[in-house]
C-alpha cells in the first residue's frame, strides 16, 4: 500500500453534473425506472442521482463481493454491505451506477446479482468515469468522461460530509 499523495485531482462535481444531465435526457419517457448503485462509490452516486431525479423510493444498493468471478483470488473487502433493493425489479428499467468502469467484471457481477431479484425489462449502465481496459464486452449507456489512467494507478471517488464528490488518480492501493 502506497502512502504517496494523489497525482491528479479531477472535477468530480462537474462530472456528476454531466452524468445527471445525460440521465435526465436518456431516461425521458422511460417507464418504471429504478436506480441501483454498486457499493461504495456507485452507491454514493446513485443515492444523489436518485434524489436529483426524484427516484428516492426506487433506489437500491448492491455489494457484488460474492458475485465476482475473482472472489477466490481477491477474497472479501473489509466493509461488505448488505444488498438493499426494496422494490420489484421485474419489468423495471434499472439504471446500474458505478463510479469507475474498468474491466467490466464488477458490472457483470452486478447484473448477475440483479437477476437474483427478478427480471428487469432493461438494465442501463451509468458510470462517472470510464478508464478503459475492458476485459469483458461491457459499455456504459451514460458516462461523464473517459480518463486514461496509467498502469498501477487507480481512480478514487471520495465523498465529503456535505455530499460533494472528489475524484483523484492515486497510486493503486488494491
ZILINPE-V262365 format. One record per backbone hydrogen bond with DSSP energy under -1.0 kcal/mol. CO is the residue of the C=O (numbers start at 0). NH is the residue of the N-H. E is the energy in kcal/mol with one decimal. If there is no record, write none. Layout:
CO|NH|E ; CO|NH|E
This chain:
7|168|-2.7 ; 9|11|-1.7 ; 10|14|-2.0 ; 11|15|-2.6 ; 12|16|-2.2 ; 13|17|-1.9 ; 14|18|-2.4 ; 15|19|-2.9 ; 16|20|-2.1 ; 17|21|-2.2 ; 18|22|-2.3 ; 19|23|-2.5 ; 20|24|-2.0 ; 21|25|-3.2 ; 22|26|-2.4 ; 26|29|-2.4 ; 31|92|-2.2 ; 33|94|-2.5 ; 34|59|-2.4 ; 35|96|-3.0 ; 36|61|-2.6 ; 37|41|-1.1 ; 37|42|-1.4 ; 39|43|-2.1 ; 40|44|-2.2 ; 41|45|-2.8 ; 42|46|-2.4 ; 43|47|-1.8 ; 44|48|-2.9 ; 45|49|-3.0 ; 46|50|-1.7 ; 47|51|-2.5 ; 48|52|-2.2 ; 49|54|-3.4 ; 54|57|-1.8 ; 57|34|-2.8 ; 59|36|-2.5 ; 60|83|-3.3 ; 61|38|-3.4 ; 63|66|-1.9 ; 67|70|-1.2 ; 69|73|-3.2 ; 70|74|-2.9 ; 83|60|-2.2 ; 88|91|-2.1 ; 91|120|-1.5 ; 91|121|-1.8 ; 92|33|-2.4 ; 93|123|-3.3 ; 94|35|-2.9 ; 95|125|-3.0 ; 96|37|-2.6 ; 97|127|-1.2 ; 98|128|-1.9 ; 100|130|-2.5 ; 102|134|-3.0 ; 102|135|-1.7 ; 103|107|-2.3 ; 104|108|-2.3 ; 105|109|-2.4 ; 106|110|-2.5 ; 107|111|-2.3 ; 108|112|-2.2 ; 109|113|-2.6 ; 110|114|-2.0 ; 112|115|-1.1 ; 113|116|-1.7 ; 118|90|-2.6 ; 121|93|-3.1 ; 123|95|-3.3 ; 124|140|-1.9 ; 124|141|-2.2 ; 125|97|-2.3 ; 126|143|-1.3 ; 128|100|-2.9 ; 129|146|-2.0 ; 135|137|-2.2 ; 141|126|-2.4 ; 144|129|-2.5 ; 149|152|-1.8 ; 151|171|-3.3 ; 153|169|-2.9 ; 155|167|-2.1 ; 157|165|-2.2 ; 159|162|-2.2 ; 163|159|-2.9 ; 165|157|-3.0 ; 166|9|-3.3 ; 167|155|-3.0 ; 168|6|-2.4 ; 168|7|-1.1 ; 169|153|-2.9
